[in-house]
C-alpha cells in the first residue's frame, strides 16, 4: 500500500508539512484527470461566466453616467441620454441573467459528469485491489468513501465552484470598475487588502487542520455504525449494545467538538469580513464626500464608487461558505485519491502467458510467505499436486492450511519461490484465465441480490437453465430449491426466499461446479452443513471431483475419506503425507486426530 494511503487517513492532522503537500499534489492529479475530458465544456462555461459577470459589474458605471450625464441632459430637455442609460442597464441585466442560467446548466452537467466518473473509478478500484487491501481497509471505510466523501465533493461541485468562480470574477471586475471610475477610491480598496489577507490567512491555517480532523471523525462514525449493523448477530449474542452505545457516543461527541471548533472559526471570520467591508465603504464615502463638496468629484461617480466598494465585499460571505465546502471536499478528495492511488499487491502480468488446456497440476517450488514482514507463515515450502488428485489438508488452527489455499487461488503472491499451474507461474497468468481454472469455495457462502438461478449462474455467466439445474442436482441442492416459493426464480433476499447457512453453502457449491474449474479448493466449505447434507455433498463430490484437482481443507475428518492423499500441516510445514488409510494405520499426528474424532462420535 502507498505510504499516505491508509496510514495518512488514520493519522489525519498529524501529517507533516511535506506529507500534506504530497497529499495536495495527489488530489490535484486526480482532479486534473477528472477535468481533462471536459476541457471544451469548461472553456465554454468560463466564457459564459466571464461575460455574465462583466455585464453585472457594468451596472454602477451605467448608473454614474445616467446621473452625471443623463440628468443634466434631461433638465435641458434631452431625454435620450437618460433613456439610453436605463435601456443599457436593463439589457445588461437580462443578458447577464440569461448567461447565468446557461452557465448554471453547464456547471451542473460538468459536475455530474465528474461525479459519475469518480464513483465508477472508486467502485472499479475497490474491486481491482487485492485481498490484502480489503482485509486491512474495513468495509465501513470503503462505504464512507462512496457516501459521505463523495457527497462532500458533490456539494462543492454543485454549488461551491459556481460561487467561487462567480465571486472571484465579480470581485475582480468590480475592483477594475472602481479603479476606472475613480482611481482614488480604488486606492482605498487596495489598502483594505492587507487586513483582509491577514484575516483570511488566519482562517485558512486554522480551518485546514479542523476540517481534516472532521473528515476523519466522520469516517470513524460511519465505520462504527456499519460494523455494528453488519455484526448485529454478534452484538446481540454477546450483549455488546451498551458498550457500542458508549463508543458511538464518544465518537459522536468528538465529531461535535470538532464541528464546534469550525463554527467558532466562522464566528470570527464572518464579522471580520463585515467590519472590513463597512470600514472600506465608510472611508470611500468620507473621502468622496469631501471631494464632491469641493467640486473635485461628480455625485454620480461617488455613488458608483460606493456601490462598487459595497459590491466588492458582498461575495465575501459566499467565499467563506465556499471555503467551508472546499475544506470538507478537499479532505474527502485526499481520502478518495488515497484509495485510487493504491496498487494491487497481486498485479496483472504485463505480458500474460496463455494457459494451455488446463489439467490441474499444481506445484509449490521453494515458496516463502508471510502476511507481515518478519513473520513467515510458510518458511520454505515445496509441494507437487498431480492433476486430478484430491488432497485433504488437516492440522491445527494457524498451521497454514488456508494460507496455502489463498496462494493457490492467487489472493496473495509468495515472497519467494513460485507456484505453477501446469508449469505456468500463476503470476504470468491473466486473471480471467486463472479464475476460470481455479475456483475457491469458502465457509462464508455469500449470495448476491437476485434469484437462486442467478446466483448459481455466477459460476458460468450465460449458462442455460438446464445446466444450472444440473449443477444444483449434482450437489444435492435441487430438492430444497424446488421447495422455495418460486423455485429457482426465488429472490434470496426477499420474504419467503430466505435460506439457511447450509442451503447457502449448497448454492455456492452448485455455482463452483457450474464453473467446471481444473482446480477446486474447498476451504472449510462443509462446516455449515448438517450431517445429512454433508453426506449428500460428499457423495456428489466423489463423482464431481473425479476429473479435477481438488484441495479440501476441513476440520471434520469425515470429509477426508474422499481424498486420495492427506497432508498434515504444522507451523507452515507438511509433517505427514500419505493416503487416509495409511496414515490412520500409523502412529503419527493424523492417526491421533482420527482416533480423537472417532471417540467424539461415540
C-alpha positions, 0 to 999 in steps of 0.5 A: 500500500502507498505510504499516505494511503491508509496510514495518512487517513488514520493519522489525519492532522498529524501529517507533516508539512511535506506529507500534506503537500504530497497529499495536495499534489495527489488530489490535484492529479486526480482532479486534473484527470477528472477535468481533462475530458471536459476541457471544451465544456469548461472553456465554454462555461468560463466564457459564459461566466466571464461575460455574465459577470462583466455585464453585472459589474457594468451596472454602477458605471451605467448608473454614474453616467445616467446621473452625471450625464443623463440628468443634466441632459434631461433638465435641458430637455434631452431625454435620450441620454437618460433613456439610453442609460436605463435601456443599457442597464436593463439589457445588461441585466437580462443578458447577464441573467440569461448567461447565468442560467446557461452557465448554471446548466453547464456547471451542473452537467460538468459536475455530474459528469465528474461525479459519475466518473469518480464513483465508477473509478472508486467502485472499479478500484475497490474491486481491482485491489487485492485481498490484502487491501480489503482485509486491512481497509474495513468495509465501513471505510470503503462505504464512507468513501462512496457516501459521505466523501463523495457527497462532500465533493458533490456539494462543492461541485454543485454549488461551491465552484459556481460561487467561487468562480462567480465571486472571484470574477465579480470581485475582480471586475468590480475592483477594475470598475472602481479603479476606472471610475475613480482611481482614488477610491480604488486606492482605498480598496487596495489598502483594505487588502492587507487586513483582509489577507491577514484575516483570511490567512488566519482562517485558512491555517486554522480551518485546514487542520479542523476540517481534516480532523472532521473528515476523519471523525466522520469516517470513524462514525460511519465505520462504527455504525456499519460494523455494528449493523453488519455484526448485529448477530454478534452484538446481540449474542454477546450483549455488546449494545451498551458498550457500542452505545458508549463508543458511538457516543464518544465518537459522536461527541468528538465529531461535535467538538470538532464541528464546534471548533469550525463554527467558532472559526466562522464566528470570527471570520464572518464579522471580520469580513463585515467590519472590513467591508463597512470600514472600506465603504465608510472611508470611500464615502468620507473621502468622496464626500469631501471631494464632491463638496469641493467640486473635485468629484461628480455625485454620480461617480461617488455613488458608483464608487460606493456601490462598487466598494459595497459590491466588492465585499458582498461575495465575501460571505459566499467565499467563506461558505465556499471555503467551508465546502472546499475544506470538507471536499478537499479532505474527502478528495485526499481520502478518495485519491488515497484509495485510487492511488493504491496498487494491487499487491497481486498485479496483472502480468504485463505480458500474460502467458496463455494457459494451455488446456488446463489439467490441474497440476499444481506445484509449490517450488521453494515458496516463502510467505508471510502476511507481515514482514518478519513473520513467515507463515510458510518458511520454505515450502515445496509441494507437487499436486498431480492433476486430478488428485484430491488432497485433504489438508488437516492440522491445527488452527494457524498451521497454514492450511488456508494460507496455502489455499489463498496462494493457490487461488492467487489472493496473495503472491509468495515472497519467494519461490513460485507456484505453477499451474501446469508449469505456468507461474500463476503470476504470468497468468491473466486473471480471467484465465486463472479464475476460470481454472481455479475456483475457491469455495469458502465457509462464508457462502455469500449470495448476491441480490437476485434469484437462486438461478442467478446466483448459481449462474455466477459460476458460468455467466450465460449458462442455460437453465438446464445446466444450472439445474444440473449443477444444483442436482449434482450437489444435492441442492435441487430438492430444497430449491424446488421447495422455495416459493418460486423455485429457482426464480426465488429472490434470496433476499426477499420474504419467503426466499430466505435460506439457511447457512447450509442451503447457502453453502449448497448454492455456492457449491452448485455455482463452483461446479457450474464453473467446471474449474481444473482446480477446486479448493474447498476451504472449510466449505462443509462446516455449515452443513448438517450431517445429512447434507454433508453426506449428500455433498460428499457423495456428489463430490466423489463423482464431481471431483473425479476429473479435477484437482481438488484441495479440501481443507476441513476440520471434520475428518469425515470429509477426508475419506474422499481424498486420495492423499492427506497432508498434515500441516504444522507451523507452515510445514507438511509433517505427514503425507500419505493416503487416509488409510495409511496414515490412520494405520500409523502412529503419527499426528493424523492417526491421533486426530482420527482416533480423537474424532472417532471417540467424539462420535461415540 
